[in-house]
Amino acid sequence: MDLDIEKRIKHLYPQLGKQSKKLADYILKNGAKLSAITVAELANKCNVSIATVSRFPQQLGYSSFSQFKWSMVNDLSSTASVQEVKQEDSPKVVAKKTLESNIETLNGTFNLMQEKDLKKALDLLVHANRIEFFGLGGSNIVALDAYHKFLRVPLNVLHDSEYHMALMQSTRLNHTDCAVVISHTGNDSDTLLLADSLKNNHVPMIVITSFPESPLASYGDVKFFSISEDSKYRSEALLSLTSQLAINDCLYTLTAQYFGKKADRVLSNMRKTILQKHPGSN
């Protein structure tokens, strides 16, 4: 999913139906006017149903028209813009542009987060008998990062980097557990096989992907969308890692906050054990 809303709409455009395309055309041309328009007024202007207007933001990853409208107006009023890295840029300028791109990515990710989704994800995590993190390719790095973080809270967590082992584990989980499934595109056949195995066992799933309309998104009991935008030297998939790692951080911090002193004790015991191996460490 592109960071810029206009690019997201253009990316999704070929998949839209006739009525949704009429709505998309109006929004692309008159985005600045959305701040003072209601769902009913927009439906009337585009000669589409109110249901079409209500569904359209969800196709882009927003929970409601009001959230989409706020993000659209906010994007239009923002004076900050991420600049492409140029061949002649100095190292300091390259670093500045790279970090600005990361900041924009994180802001876009936050804008798509909903309180109810965070609460539901937290409930699934803290009450799970076992939690397993699944991801392939670059997403395997994100899954490993989540596993590494969640070892610090009083939960039973699992992660298998080898695909067939992960597939075997998916058959061992059940409705009392929770799976976190991560995929940038959300349409990788191996990842979808994992998701299908989990679904067959009635395992609650938290899905992290960049594409709300991807096949994987349909499996999620809770969905979080990683925002990214192609640049000259960094691909969309590479930038999405920044967003996905940040989502991990949010879920871990919420979980650690929930367990409070219990999480503190887990971390303290972990540090004591590590200090035995590295007595000079702080």
MIKOL-118011 format. One record per atom (N, C-alpha, C): residue in three letters; y, x, z. Coordinates in steps of 0.2 Angstrom, whole numbers, padded with zeros to 4 digits, always signed. Layout:
ALAYXZ
...
This chain:
MET-0006+0004+0000
MET+0000+0000+0000
MET+0006+0004+0000
ASP+0011+0003-0005
ASP+0017+0007-0005
ASP+0021+0006+0001
LEU+0025+0010+0003
LEU+0030+0009+0009
LEU+0035+0004+0007
ASP+0038+0005+0001
ASP+0044+0001-0001
ASP+0041-0006-0003
ILE+0044-0011-0001
ILE+0041-0018-0002
ILE+0041-0020-0009
GLU+0046-0018-0013
GLU+0047-0019-0020
GLU+0041-0016-0024
LYS+0039-0010-0022
LYS+0033-0007-0025
LYS+0026-0010-0023
ARG+0026-0013-0017
ARG+0020-0017-0014
ARG+0019-0023-0019
ILE+0025-0026-0020
ILE+0024-0032-0024
ILE+0022-0031-0031
LYS+0025-0026-0034
LYS+0023-0024-0041
LYS+0016-0021-0041
HIS+0014-0018-0036
HIS+0007-0016-0036
HIS+0002-0022-0035
LEU+0004-0027-0032
LEU-0001-0033-0031
LEU+0000-0038-0037
TYR+0006-0037-0041
TYR+0008-0042-0046
TYR+0002-0044-0050
PRO-0002-0039-0053
PRO-0007-0041-0058
PRO-0013-0046-0055
GLN-0013-0046-0048
GLN-0019-0050-0045
GLN-0016-0057-0043
LEU-0010-0058-0044
LEU-0007-0064-0042
LEU-0008-0070-0047
GLY-0008-0076-0044
GLY-0009-0082-0048
GLY-0002-0084-0051
LYS-0002-0089-0056
LYS+0004-0090-0059
LYS+0010-0092-0055
GLN+0008-0096-0050
GLN+0014-0099-0045
GLN+0016-0093-0041
SER+0012-0089-0039
SER+0014-0083-0035
SER+0018-0078-0039
LYS+0016-0077-0045
LYS+0020-0073-0049
LYS+0027-0075-0050
LYS+0028-0082-0051
LYS+0035-0085-0051
LYS+0039-0083-0045
LEU+0036-0084-0039
LEU+0039-0082-0033
LEU+0040-0074-0032
ALA+0036-0070-0034
ALA+0037-0063-0034
ALA+0043-0061-0039
ASP+0043-0064-0045
ASP+0049-0063-0049
ASP+0055-0064-0046
TYR+0056-0070-0043
TYR+0062-0072-0039
TYR+0064-0067-0034
ILE+0059-0065-0030
ILE+0060-0060-0024
ILE+0062-0054-0027
LEU+0059-0051-0032
LEU+0061-0045-0035
LEU+0068-0045-0038
LYS+0070-0050-0040
LYS+0077-0051-0043
LYS+0082-0053-0038
ASN+0080-0056-0033
ASN+0085-0059-0028
ASN+0084-0057-0021
GLY+0081-0051-0020
GLY+0079-0050-0013
GLY+0084-0050-0008
ALA+0090-0048-0010
ALA+0096-0048-0005
ALA+0098-0055-0003
LYS+0096-0060-0006
LYS+0098-0067-0004
LYS+0093-0070+0001
LEU+0087-0066+0002
LEU+0082-0069+0007
LEU+0085-0070+0014
SER+0090-0067+0016
SER+0092-0067+0023
SER+0094-0074+0025
ALA+0097-0078+0020
ALA+0099-0084+0022
ALA+0095-0090+0019
ILE+0089-0089+0018
ILE+0085-0094+0014
ILE+0079-0096+0018
THR+0077-0102+0018
THR+0071-0105+0022
THR+0065-0105+0017
VAL+0059-0106+0020
VAL+0053-0107+0016
VAL+0054-0113+0011
ALA+0056-0118+0013
ALA+0057-0124+0009
ALA+0062-0123+0003
GLU+0068-0120+0005
GLU+0073-0118+0000
GLU+0070-0113-0005
LEU+0066-0108-0003
LEU+0064-0103-0008
LEU+0058-0107-0012
ALA+0054-0111-0010
ALA+0049-0115-0014
ALA+0053-0119-0019
ASN+0058-0122-0017
ASN+0062-0127-0022
ASN+0065-0122-0027
LYS+0068-0117-0026
LYS+0071-0113-0031
LYS+0066-0110-0036
CYS+0060-0108-0033
CYS+0055-0106-0038
CYS+0050-0111-0041
ASN+0051-0117-0039
ASN+0047-0123-0041
ASN+0040-0121-0040
VAL+0039-0119-0033
VAL+0032-0118-0031
VAL+0031-0122-0024
SER+0025-0122-0022
SER+0023-0126-0016
SER+0025-0122-0010
ILE+0027-0125-0004
ILE+0028-0122+0002
ILE+0022-0117+0004
ALA+0016-0120+0003
ALA+0010-0116+0004
ALA+0010-0109+0001
THR+0012-0109-0006
THR+0012-0103-0010
THR+0017-0098-0006
VAL+0023-0101-0004
VAL+0028-0096-0001
VAL+0025-0093+0006
SER+0022-0098+0009
SER+0019-0096+0016
SER+0013-0091+0015
ARG+0009-0091+0010
ARG+0004-0087+0009
ARG+0006-0080+0006
PHE+0011-0080+0002
PHE+0013-0074-0001
PHE+0014-0068+0004
PRO+0018-0068+0009
PRO+0019-0063+0014
PRO+0012-0060+0016
GLN+0007-0064+0017
GLN+0001-0062+0020
GLN-0003-0058+0015
GLN-0002-0059+0009
GLN-0005-0055+0003
GLN-0002-0048+0004
LEU+0004-0047+0007
LEU+0007-0040+0007
LEU+0006-0037+0014
GLY+0002-0041+0018
GLY+0001-0038+0025
GLY+0005-0041+0031
TYR+0009-0045+0029
TYR+0014-0048+0034
TYR+0011-0055+0037
SER+0012-0056+0043
SER+0009-0062+0046
SER+0013-0069+0045
SER+0019-0068+0043
SER+0023-0074+0042
SER+0029-0072+0037
PHE+0032-0078+0035
PHE+0037-0077+0030
PHE+0043-0074+0034
SER+0044-0076+0040
SER+0050-0073+0044
SER+0050-0065+0045
GLN+0043-0063+0046
GLN+0042-0056+0047
GLN+0044-0052+0040
PHE+0041-0055+0035
PHE+0042-0052+0028
PHE+0050-0052+0026
LYS+0053-0058+0028
LYS+0060-0058+0026
LYS+0064-0053+0030
TRP+0062-0052+0036
TRP+0066-0047+0040
TRP+0065-0040+0038
SER+0059-0039+0036
SER+0057-0032+0033
SER+0061-0031+0026
MET+0061-0036+0022
MET+0064-0036+0016
MET+0072-0034+0016
VAL+0075-0038+0021
VAL+0082-0037+0022
VAL+0083-0030+0025
ASN+0079-0028+0030
ASN+0080-0022+0033
ASN+0079-0016+0028
ASP+0075-0017+0023
ASP+0074-0012+0018
ASP+0080-0011+0014
LEU+0083-0017+0012
LEU+0088-0017+0008
LEU+0095-0014+0011
SER+0095-0015+0018
SER+0101-0013+0021
SER+0101-0006+0024
SER+0095-0003+0023
SER+0094+0004+0026
SER+0097+0009+0021
THR+0101+0013+0024
THR+0104+0018+0021
THR+0100+0025+0020
ALA+0095+0025+0024
ALA+0090+0031+0023
ALA+0086+0030+0017
SER+0085+0036+0014
SER+0080+0036+0008
SER+0076+0042+0008
VAL+0069+0042+0007
VAL+0065+0048+0007
VAL+0066+0051+0000
GLN+0067+0057+0000
GLN+0069+0061-0006
GLN+0062+0065-0008
GLU+0061+0065-0015
GLU+0056+0069-0018
GLU+0057+0077-0016
VAL+0052+0080-0015
VAL+0052+0088-0015
VAL+0053+0090-0022
LYS+0058+0095-0022
LYS+0059+0098-0029
LYS+0057+0105-0029
GLN+0055+0108-0035
GLN+0053+0114-0036
GLN+0058+0120-0033
GLU+0064+0118-0033
GLU+0069+0123-0031
GLU+0071+0122-0023
ASP+0068+0118-0020
ASP+0070+0117-0013
ASP+0068+0123-0009
SER+0072+0124-0004
SER+0070+0129+0001
SER+0065+0127+0006
PRO+0061+0131+0010
PRO+0056+0129+0014
PRO+0059+0124+0020
LYS+0065+0125+0022
LYS+0068+0121+0027
LYS+0069+0114+0024
VAL+0071+0114+0018
VAL+0072+0107+0015
VAL+0066+0104+0013
VAL+0061+0107+0011
VAL+0054+0105+0010
VAL+0051+0102+0017
ALA+0052+0105+0023
ALA+0050+0103+0029
ALA+0054+0097+0031
LYS+0060+0096+0030
LYS+0065+0091+0031
LYS+0062+0084+0028
LYS+0061+0085+0021
LYS+0059+0080+0017
LYS+0052+0077+0019
THR+0048+0082+0021
THR+0041+0080+0023
THR+0041+0076+0029
LEU+0045+0078+0034
LEU+0045+0075+0040
LEU+0049+0068+0040
GLU+0054+0068+0035
GLU+0057+0061+0034
GLU+0052+0056+0031
SER+0048+0059+0027
SER+0043+0054+0023
SER+0038+0052+0029
ASN+0036+0056+0033
ASN+0032+0054+0039
ASN+0035+0049+0043
ILE+0041+0050+0045
ILE+0045+0045+0049
ILE+0045+0038+0046
GLU+0047+0038+0039
GLU+0047+0032+0035
GLU+0040+0028+0035
THR+0035+0032+0035
THR+0028+0030+0035
THR+0027+0026+0041
LEU+0029+0030+0047
LEU+0027+0027+0054
LEU+0031+0021+0055
ASN+0038+0021+0053
ASN+0042+0015+0053
ASN+0039+0009+0050
GLY+0036+0010+0043
GLY+0033+0005+0040
GLY+0027+0002+0043
THR+0023+0006+0046
THR+0017+0004+0049
THR+0019+0000+0055
PHE+0024+0002+0059
PHE+0026-0002+0065
PHE+0028-0009+0063
ASN+0032-0009+0057
ASN+0034-0016+0055
ASN+0029-0021+0053
LEU+0023-0018+0052
LEU+0017-0023+0050
LEU+0013-0025+0056
MET+0014-0021+0062
MET+0010-0023+0068
MET+0013-0029+0071
GLN+0008-0033+0074
GLN+0009-0039+0077
GLN+0007-0039+0084
GLU+0010-0042+0089
GLU+0008-0042+0096
GLU+0001-0045+0097
LYS+0000-0050+0093
LYS-0006-0054+0094
LYS-0012-0049+0092
ASP-0011-0046+0086
ASP-0016-0041+0084
ASP-0018-0036+0089
LEU-0012-0033+0092
LEU-0013-0027+0096
LEU-0017-0030+0103
LYS-0015-0036+0105
LYS-0019-0039+0111
LYS-0026-0040+0109
LYS-0027-0043+0103
LYS-0034-0044+0102
LYS-0038-0038+0101
ALA-0036-0033+0098
ALA-0039-0027+0097
ALA-0041-0024+0104
LEU-0036-0024+0108
LEU-0037-0021+0115
LEU-0042-0025+0119
ASP-0042-0032+0118
ASP-0048-0036+0121
ASP-0054-0034+0118
LEU-0055-0033+0112
LEU-0061-0031+0109
LEU-0064-0024+0111
LEU-0059-0019+0112
LEU-0061-0012+0114
LEU-0063-0012+0121
VAL-0059-0015+0126
VAL-0060-0014+0133
VAL-0066-0018+0135
HIS-0068-0023+0132
HIS-0074-0027+0134
HIS-0080-0025+0130
ALA-0080-0020+0126
ALA-0086-0018+0122
ALA-0091-0014+0126
ASN-0097-0016+0124
ASN-0102-0012+0128
ASN-0102-0005+0125
ARG-0102-0004+0118
ARG-0101+0002+0114
ARG-0096+0001+0109
ILE-0092+0007+0107
ILE-0087+0007+0102
ILE-0089+0012+0097
GLU-0090+0011+0091
GLU-0091+0016+0086
GLU-0086+0016+0080
PHE-0084+0022+0079
PHE-0079+0023+0074
PHE-0082+0025+0067
PHE-0080+0022+0062
PHE-0083+0023+0055
PHE-0078+0025+0050
GLY-0079+0030+0046
GLY-0074+0032+0041
GLY-0078+0037+0036
LEU-0076+0037+0030
LEU-0079+0042+0025
LEU-0074+0046+0022
GLY-0076+0052+0020
GLY-0071+0056+0016
GLY-0065+0058+0021
GLY-0059+0057+0018
GLY-0053+0058+0023
GLY-0053+0053+0029
SER-0055+0047+0028
SER-0055+0043+0034
SER-0060+0045+0039
ASN-0065+0049+0037
ASN-0069+0052+0043
ASN-0065+0056+0047
ILE-0060+0060+0045
ILE-0056+0063+0049
ILE-0052+0059+0054
VAL-0050+0053+0052
VAL-0047+0048+0056
VAL-0052+0045+0062
ALA-0058+0044+0059
ALA-0063+0041+0064
ALA-0064+0046+0069
LEU-0065+0053+0067
LEU-0066+0058+0072
LEU-0061+0059+0077
ASP-0055+0058+0075
ASP-0049+0059+0079
ASP-0049+0053+0084
ALA-0051+0047+0082
ALA-0051+0041+0087
ALA-0056+0042+0092
TYR-0062+0045+0090
TYR-0068+0046+0094
TYR-0065+0052+0099
HIS-0062+0057+0097
HIS-0060+0062+0102
HIS-0055+0059+0107
LYS-0050+0055+0105
LYS-0046+0052+0109
LYS-0049+0047+0114
PHE-0054+0043+0112
PHE-0057+0038+0116
PHE-0062+0041+0121
LEU-0064+0047+0120
LEU-0068+0050+0125
LEU-0064+0051+0132
ARG-0058+0050+0132
ARG-0054+0050+0138
ARG-0053+0044+0142
VAL-0056+0039+0140
VAL-0056+0032+0144
VAL-0063+0030+0145
PRO-0064+0026+0151
PRO-0071+0024+0153
PRO-0074+0019+0149
LEU-0076+0021+0142
LEU-0079+0017+0138
LEU-0085+0021+0134
ASN-0090+0018+0132
ASN-0095+0021+0128
ASN-0093+0022+0121
VAL-0092+0028+0118
VAL-0090+0028+0111
VAL-0094+0032+0107
LEU-0095+0031+0101
LEU-0099+0034+0096
LEU-0096+0036+0090
HIS-0098+0041+0087
HIS-0096+0043+0080
HIS-0101+0047+0076
ASP-0103+0046+0070
ASP-0107+0050+0066
ASP-0104+0052+0060
SER-0103+0058+0059
SER-0099+0060+0053
SER-0104+0060+0046
GLU-0111+0060+0048
GLU-0115+0060+0042
GLU-0117+0053+0040
TYR-0116+0051+0034
TYR-0116+0044+0032
TYR-0122+0040+0034
HIS-0128+0043+0032
HIS-0134+0040+0034
HIS-0135+0038+0041
MET-0133+0043+0045
MET-0134+0042+0052
MET-0129+0036+0054
ALA-0123+0036+0052
ALA-0118+0031+0053
ALA-0121+0024+0051
LEU-0124+0024+0045
LEU-0127+0018+0043
LEU-0133+0016+0047
MET-0137+0020+0050
MET-0142+0019+0055
MET-0139+0016+0061
GLN-0134+0019+0063
GLN-0130+0017+0069
GLN-0128+0010+0069
SER-0125+0008+0063
SER-0123+0001+0062
SER-0128-0004+0063
THR-0134-0003+0062
THR-0140-0008+0063
THR-0141-0008+0070
ARG-0139-0004+0074
ARG-0140-0004+0082
ARG-0135-0007+0086
LEU-0129-0009+0083
LEU-0124-0012+0086
LEU-0125-0020+0086
ASN-0122-0023+0091
ASN-0123-0031+0091
ASN-0116-0034+0093
HIS-0116-0040+0094
HIS-0110-0044+0096
HIS-0107-0042+0102
THR-0110-0038+0106
THR-0107-0036+0113
THR-0103-0029+0111
ASP-0104-0026+0105
ASP-0100-0020+0104
ASP-0094-0021+0100
CYS-0091-0015+0097
CYS-0085-0016+0093
CYS-0086-0010+0088
ALA-0084-0011+0082
ALA-0084-0006+0077
ALA-0076-0005+0074
VAL-0074+0001+0074
VAL-0068+0002+0071
VAL-0069+0005+0064
VAL-0068+0002+0058
VAL-0069+0004+0052
VAL-0063+0006+0048
ILE-0063+0012+0045
ILE-0057+0015+0042
ILE-0058+0017+0035
SER-0053+0014+0031
SER-0054+0016+0024
SER-0047+0015+0020
HIS-0045+0020+0017
HIS-0038+0019+0014
HIS-0038+0014+0009
THR-0043+0014+0004
THR-0043+0009-0002
THR-0046+0003+0001
GLY-0051+0003+0005
GLY-0054-0003+0007
GLY-0059-0006+0002
ASN-0061-0002-0003
ASN-0065-0004-0008
ASN-0071+0001-0010
ASP-0072+0006-0005
ASP-0077+0011-0006
ASP-0084+0007-0005
SER-0089+0008-0010
SER-0095+0004-0009
SER-0099+0006-0003
ASP-0099+0013-0001
ASP-0103+0015+0005
ASP-0100+0012+0011
THR-0093+0012+0012
THR-0090+0009+0017
THR-0091+0001+0018
LEU-0091-0002+0012
LEU-0093-0009+0012
LEU-0100-0011+0014
LEU-0104-0006+0013
LEU-0111-0007+0015
LEU-0112-0006+0022
LEU-0108-0002+0025
LEU-0107-0001+0033
LEU-0105-0008+0036
ALA-0099-0010+0033
ALA-0096-0016+0035
ALA-0101-0022+0035
ASP-0105-0023+0029
ASP-0109-0028+0028
ASP-0115-0028+0033
SER-0117-0022+0035
SER-0122-0021+0040
SER-0120-0023+0047
LEU-0114-0021+0048
LEU-0111-0023+0055
LEU-0110-0031+0055
LYS-0107-0034+0050
LYS-0106-0041+0049
LYS-0113-0045+0051
ASN-0118-0042+0047
ASN-0125-0045+0048
ASN-0127-0045+0055
ASN-0125-0040+0059
ASN-0127-0040+0066
ASN-0122-0043+0071
HIS-0117-0046+0068
HIS-0111-0050+0071
HIS-0107-0045+0076
VAL-0106-0039+0073
VAL-0102-0034+0077
VAL-0095-0036+0076
PRO-0090-0037+0081
PRO-0083-0037+0080
PRO-0080-0031+0077
MET-0076-0032+0072
MET-0073-0026+0068
MET-0066-0026+0068
ILE-0063-0020+0070
ILE-0056-0018+0069
ILE-0056-0014+0063
VAL-0052-0016+0058
VAL-0052-0013+0051
VAL-0045-0010+0050
ILE-0045-0004+0048
ILE-0038+0000+0047
ILE-0039+0002+0039
THR-0034-0001+0035
THR-0034+0000+0028
THR-0027+0000+0025
SER-0026+0002+0019
SER-0019+0002+0016
SER-0018-0004+0012
PHE-0024-0008+0011
PHE-0023-0014+0006
PHE-0026-0020+0009
PRO-0021-0025+0010
PRO-0023-0031+0014
PRO-0027-0035+0009
GLU-0027-0035+0003
GLU-0032-0039-0002
GLU-0038-0035-0003
SER-0040-0029+0000
SER-0046-0026-0001
SER-0052-0029+0001
PRO-0058-0028-0001
PRO-0064-0031+0001
PRO-0065-0030+0009
LEU-0063-0024+0011
LEU-0065-0022+0018
LEU-0060-0026+0022
ALA-0054-0028+0021
ALA-0050-0031+0025
ALA-0053-0038+0027
SER-0057-0041+0022
SER-0060-0048+0024
SER-0065-0047+0029
TYR-0067-0041+0031
TYR-0072-0041+0036
TYR-0069-0040+0043
GLY-0063-0039+0044
GLY-0059-0037+0050
GLY-0058-0043+0054
ASP-0060-0043+0061
ASP-0058-0048+0066
ASP-0051-0047+0067
VAL-0049-0040+0067
VAL-0042-0038+0068
VAL-0041-0033+0062
LYS-0035-0033+0059
LYS-0033-0029+0054
LYS-0026-0025+0055
PHE-0026-0018+0054
PHE-0020-0015+0054
PHE-0019-0011+0047
PHE-0013-0011+0045
PHE-0012-0008+0038
PHE-0008-0002+0038
SER-0011+0003+0036
SER-0008+0010+0035
SER-0004+0010+0029
ILE+0003+0012+0030
ILE+0008+0012+0025
ILE+0008+0019+0022
SER+0009+0019+0016
SER+0010+0026+0012
SER+0013+0025+0005
GLU+0016+0030+0003
GLU+0019+0030-0004
GLU+0018+0037-0007
ASP+0016+0036-0013
ASP+0015+0042-0017
ASP+0021+0047-0018
SER+0020+0053-0017
SER+0026+0058-0019
SER+0023+0063-0023
LYS+0028+0068-0025
LYS+0026+0073-0030
LYS+0020+0077-0028
TYR+0020+0079-0021
TYR+0016+0084-0019
TYR+0011+0081-0014
ARG+0012+0075-0012
ARG+0007+0072-0007
ARG+0005+0065-0010
SER-0001+0064-0010
SER-0004+0058-0013
SER-0004+0052-0008
GLU-0004+0046-0010
GLU-0004+0040-0006
GLU-0009+0041-0001
ALA-0015+0043-0003
ALA-0021+0043+0002
ALA-0019+0048+0007
LEU-0016+0054+0006
LEU-0015+0059+0011
LEU-0009+0057+0015
LEU-0004+0053+0013
LEU+0001+0050+0017
LEU-0002+0045+0022
SER-0007+0041+0020
SER-0009+0036+0024
SER-0013+0039+0030
LEU-0015+0045+0030
LEU-0018+0048+0036
LEU-0013+0048+0042
THR-0007+0050+0040
THR-0001+0049+0045
THR-0001+0043+0049
SER-0001+0037+0045
SER-0001+0031+0047
SER-0007+0029+0051
GLN-0013+0031+0049
GLN-0019+0029+0052
GLN-0020+0033+0059
LEU-0018+0039+0059
LEU-0018+0043+0065
LEU-0014+0040+0070
ALA-0008+0037+0068
ALA-0003+0034+0073
ALA-0006+0027+0075
ILE-0010+0024+0071
ILE-0013+0018+0073
ILE-0018+0019+0079
ASN-0022+0025+0078
ASN-0027+0027+0083
ASN-0023+0028+0089
ASP-0017+0032+0089
ASP-0013+0033+0095
ASP-0011+0027+0099
CYS-0009+0022+0095
CYS-0007+0016+0098
CYS-0013+0012+0102
LEU-0019+0012+0098
LEU-0025+0009+0101
LEU-0027+0012+0107
TYR-0027+0019+0107
TYR-0029+0023+0113
TYR-0024+0022+0119
THR-0018+0023+0117
THR-0013+0022+0123
THR-0013+0015+0126
LEU-0014+0010+0122
LEU-0015+0003+0125
LEU-0021+0003+0130
THR-0027+0006+0127
THR-0033+0006+0131
THR-0032+0010+0137
ALA-0029+0016+0137
ALA-0028+0020+0143
ALA-0024+0017+0148
GLN-0019+0013+0145
GLN-0014+0009+0150
GLN-0018+0004+0153
TYR-0023+0001+0150
TYR-0027-0005+0153
TYR-0031-0002+0159
PHE-0034+0003+0158
PHE-0039+0006+0163
PHE-0035+0010+0168
GLY-0029+0012+0167
GLY-0025+0015+0172
GLY-0028+0021+0176
LYS-0029+0020+0182
LYS-0032+0026+0186
LYS-0039+0027+0184
LYS-0043+0023+0182
LYS-0050+0024+0179
LYS-0049+0029+0174
ALA-0045+0028+0169
ALA-0044+0033+0163
ALA-0041+0039+0166
ASP-0037+0039+0171
ASP-0034+0046+0174
ASP-0040+0050+0177
ARG-0045+0046+0180
ARG-0051+0050+0183
ARG-0055+0053+0177
VAL-0056+0049+0172
VAL-0060+0052+0167
VAL-0057+0058+0164
LEU-0050+0058+0163
LEU-0047+0064+0160
LEU-0047+0070+0165
SER-0046+0068+0171
SER-0046+0073+0176
SER-0053+0077+0177
ASN-0058+0073+0176
ASN-0065+0076+0176
ASN-0066+0080+0170
MET-0064+0078+0165
MET-0064+0081+0158
MET-0061+0088+0159
ARG-0055+0088+0161
ARG-0051+0094+0162
ARG-0054+0099+0167
LYS-0057+0097+0172
LYS-0060+0101+0177
LYS-0066+0105+0174
THR-0070+0101+0170
THR-0076+0104+0166
THR-0074+0109+0161
ILE-0069+0107+0158
ILE-0066+0112+0152
ILE-0064+0118+0156
LEU-0060+0118+0162
LEU-0058+0124+0165
LEU-0063+0128+0167
GLN-0069+0126+0168
GLN-0075+0130+0170
GLN-0077+0135+0165
LYS-0076+0132+0159
LYS-0077+0136+0153
LYS-0071+0141+0151
HIS-0065+0138+0152
HIS-0059+0142+0151
HIS-0055+0142+0157
PRO-0057+0146+0162
PRO-0053+0146+0169
PRO-0046+0148+0169
GLY-0044+0152+0163
GLY-0037+0154+0163
GLY-0032+0149+0160
SER-0035+0143+0157
SER-0031+0138+0154
SER-0027+0134+0159
ASN-0022+0131+0157
ASN-0018+0126+0161
ASN-0019+0119+0158
